[in-house]
Amino acid sequence: MLSKWVMQYKKKSLKERFLLFMGILFFLIYLTLGLMIIFWKKIPLNMDDNYRLMFGGLLIVYAFFRFLRFFNSSEPTEES
């Protein structure tokens, strides 16, 4: 399956490669922001610790949701 995806990646247009890059970039942005909110104690958000942890966790879950949805929607289709 991975080899089919790699072969399909080589055939992607410039627009599709750009969208792939943007999808991975925003996954990393949401993941990093969630981890920063959880572990950086002096972040200027004025939130209680419980709300800060829940908000960071929500961002991490959202990042993985976007990641899975992006790669499930862009799986290569087999042409007969």
C-alpha positions in Angstrom: 0.0 0.0 0.0 2.8 2.4 0.9 4.6 1.7 -2.4 1.4 2.5 -4.3 1.1 5.8 -2.5 4.7 6.6 -3.2 4.2 5.9 -6.9 1.0 8.0 -6.9 2.9 10.8 -5.2 5.4 11.0 -8.1 2.5 11.6 -10.5 0.9 14.4 -8.5 0.7 17.8 -10.0 2.3 20.9 -8.5 -1.0 21.9 -6.9 -1.5 18.5 -5.2 2.1 18.5 -3.9 1.5 22.0 -2.5 -1.7 20.9 -0.8 0.2 17.9 0.7 2.8 20.2 2.1 0.2 22.5 3.5 -1.7 19.6 5.1 1.5 18.4 6.8 2.5 21.9 7.8 -0.8 22.7 9.5 -0.7 19.3 11.3 2.6 20.2 12.7 1.4 23.7 13.7 -1.6 22.4 15.6 0.4 19.7 17.3 3.2 22.1 18.3 0.6 24.7 19.6 -1.1 22.0 21.6 2.1 20.8 23.2 3.2 24.4 23.9 -0.1 25.1 25.7 0.2 22.0 27.8 3.9 22.1 28.7 4.8 25.8 28.7 3.7 27.0 32.1 4.3 30.7 31.6 2.3 31.0 28.3 0.3 34.3 28.6 -3.2 32.8 28.4 -4.6 33.5 31.9 -6.2 30.1 32.1 -6.6 27.6 35.0 -4.4 24.5 34.7 -7.3 22.2 33.9 -8.6 24.4 31.1 -5.1 24.8 29.7 -4.6 21.0 29.7 -8.0 20.4 28.1 -7.4 23.1 25.4 -4.0 21.7 24.6 -5.3 18.2 24.4 -8.2 19.3 22.2 -5.7 20.9 19.8 -3.6 17.7 19.6 -6.7 15.6 19.0 -7.8 18.1 16.3 -4.4 17.9 14.7 -4.6 14.1 14.4 -8.1 14.3 13.2 -7.1 16.6 10.4 -4.1 14.4 9.6 -6.2 11.2 9.3 -8.9 12.9 7.3 -6.4 14.5 4.9 -4.6 11.2 4.2 -7.8 9.2 3.9 -9.3 11.6 1.4 -6.1 11.7 -0.7 -5.4 7.9 -0.9 -4.6 6.8 -4.5 -7.4 5.2 -6.4 -6.7 2.1 -8.5 -7.4 2.6 -12.1 -8.6 -0.5 -14.0 
